[in-house]
Amino acid sequence: MKLYIKNMVCSRCKLVVKSELEKLGLQLLAVDLGEVETIEPISAQQKKEIAEHLKSFGFELIDDKKSRLIDKIKTLIIELVHQQNAQLNTNLSDYLSKQLAQEYSSLSNLFSEVEDTTIEKYFINQKIERVKELLLYDELTLSEIAFQMNYSSVAYLSNQFKKVTGFSPSHYKQLKDKKRRQIEDL
């Protein structure tokens, strides 16, 4: 049986979910971002217990199709931005359509309706959070970050960064209290 889990967005999330579900006595067939497949069927009572247990770790079970699709869109964007930098040069609409086997316009309309923001804005916010992370590491120049994040120029990255954060990248780097947001809060 498949369980769909909201806020499961990184490899550490997969480890936590796997560990916690095994503690509850479930035998797992597969654990992927946003979903878990169990060997045996799960009763309604077990599902309720799982939901309550996972909630303490910031995860939620997702039941309806719309919510699962929205969560899958978010997961794909997060994977693309935070883990697959080399593929950032792909067209986002084509990438999502191909991965989800649906027309981008229907994905976009659903996402905007439910999340009250566009897929593009969500994507930009994820990219800016990744840029913030790279700035904090202080290992790459702004030019290298722009290249890695597939911005056409440092100026374009700087403009987008300032539009989203209110700071230039260099000013952000100098801030003592750097405010990064958690992925699931974007």
Secondary structure as UniProt FT lines:
FT   STRAND          2..6
FT   HELIX           11..23
FT   TURN            24..25
FT   STRAND          28..32
FT   TURN            33..34
FT   STRAND          35..38
FT   HELIX           44..55
FT   TURN            56..58
FT   STRAND          60..62
FT   HELIX           65..82
FT   HELIX           85..87
FT   TURN            88..89
FT   HELIX           92..100
FT   HELIX           104..115
FT   HELIX           119..137
FT   HELIX           142..148
FT   TURN            149..150
FT   HELIX           154..165
FT   HELIX           169..174
FT   HELIX           183..185
//
